[in-house]
């Protein structure tokens, strides 16, 4: 659940487009600030409608970023063949990454089905664990500057669904999933311990269907019940919400 010593921030916007535009502007600011303080920036991207819309807005306002010093990771991935349009990596490339001067070696995608000898999501998870360790100061995962998240109507983030082994994982940082309740069933995901290594965790959530889960997560639900409740940054946890998603929260 949310850390009471670091309460989450609730940001409300007029509509879904304003959520995406405002998160994009904040994302650019966060990368520029990270590079000013630490030279390198480490960010985790998410898929879904809000995440992709945000990346498209970043594409229009990315001139201040030094892309030679940005490292991109992914919070989860559908374990599908390389180039499959349903992969988060493919969508992120189309929305942003193929249009900015980033070194391809700095785009750290989760291995796809059949790539790097991976025939199972567990093998991909192991490869990604090794990749994160190689880019980490302590041999675990990098300290992410921003970890972006969407959220499903039942409260899932990344591919961490309620009452699953993946959301209960307390040690491994990346796991393979064979039985995701949302298709496709085979996925690879960062776990909550990895998410909690981020300085800032941002949740971009829109739509009335997610209002109850937003209220439960912000209210301190157990992560096993509402996985988003366990997604906390070490410095900031920020919810970017449209009116429908925020409708079950107390009035601002």
Secondary structure, DSSP 8 states (H G I E B T S, - for coil): ---GGG--EEEEESSHHHHHHHHHHHHHHHHHHHHHHHS-EEEEE--HHHHHHHHHHHHHT-TTS-GGGEEEEESEEE--BTT-TTSHHHHHHHHTGGGS---GGGB-----BTGGG--SHHHHHHHHHHHHHHT-TTSS----SEEEE---TT--BTTB-TTSHHHH-SS-SEEEES--SSSSS-EEEE-HHHHTT-SEEEEEE-SGGGHHHHHHHHTT--TTTSGGGG---SSEEEEEEETTTTTTS---
